[in-house]
Amino acid sequence: MHTDILPTNFGKPKPIVAVTMGDAAGVGPELCLRLLAEKSLHGTAVPLVIGDSDVLTRVSKALKIPLTALKLNQPPLSLDRPAVYDPAGALPGKAVQPGVNQAICGRAAARYIEEAVTGCSQGWYVAMVTAPISKKALNMGGVDFPGHTEMLAHLTHAPNYAMLLYSSEIACAFATCHQSLRSVPDSLTPDRIADVANLAFNAVTTLRGHDAKLCMLGLNPHAGEEGLFGDEEIRILAPAKNKILERGIAIDGPLPPDTAFTPQARTRYDCYISMYHDQGSIPFKMLAFDTGVNITMGLPIVRTSPDHGTAFDIAWQGKVRPDSFFAAYSMAVRLASNYFPGPRAII
């Protein structure tokens, strides 16, 4: 049973944003420590890092980042200051080796995600921000999901969801996500593409304050060249475009991806609908690697994350830039701000 464990001398409680530590062997612990120490981000809501206290203490000492947050052994129902919640038995933190895929880290990362989803679903937390996980470590730990997006959709029973990479420079939504390139064409349907476009239109319209103009990217070189290099643009993408237009959403395409991201083209579009992961993530990260945010659209809760991975090569070394993580936290607060004190996704 979860109870309010805060001392009676605490001030006025603030909305809580759950922040999962991600893979303990990656840069997640350092990012969480820097967020806990960044007082400028704690005014509207407070971060609750869900992760391992031993790991955070080890990284704190190694990098000389103060760890003064309240330490809890059960989920709080209210907070007025940053805190760390260490779920019992999630991770033997002293056994973690930085920069290495480990089954214990994969299992623990999944546990942190589950705890955050439970808290958001119960109304204890207004949003969740996830530090990077290792898909390999998840697999080693027996967690059968290819990434955050799919796991979150399963845990929240979301039937229609998609990934959105967002920044002020560029936004990309994905019709398919974490799967092999060979499997992409068979996964694309007019309905799926239209549903993703609808999610993206609602999300980006909310974030930018005007009706979003979309661009559909072609799957094949030169967008198929009228069937010369593949017929998916004719069989799948053209019917999808018609469905999107019927919903009153402005969209161009399918356009050849190699010219769709020029500076001039980017002035015309608020969001790109990408057919597969790297098609959208490569140009996005070229333009907004340090400031971009990953938003999972279609969930009944608010979830954001930075747009980068675990960066094992620089884990626990004080070299990671926290900009994208801070942007993800700020975005989570922004998306949830109209719904305090309970979580309600607006996209």
Summary of the structure (lengths in Angstrom):
residues: 347
radius of gyration: 20.5
end to end distance: 31.7
largest distance: 71.7
contacts: 1265
relative contact order: 0.16
helix: 42%
strand: 15%
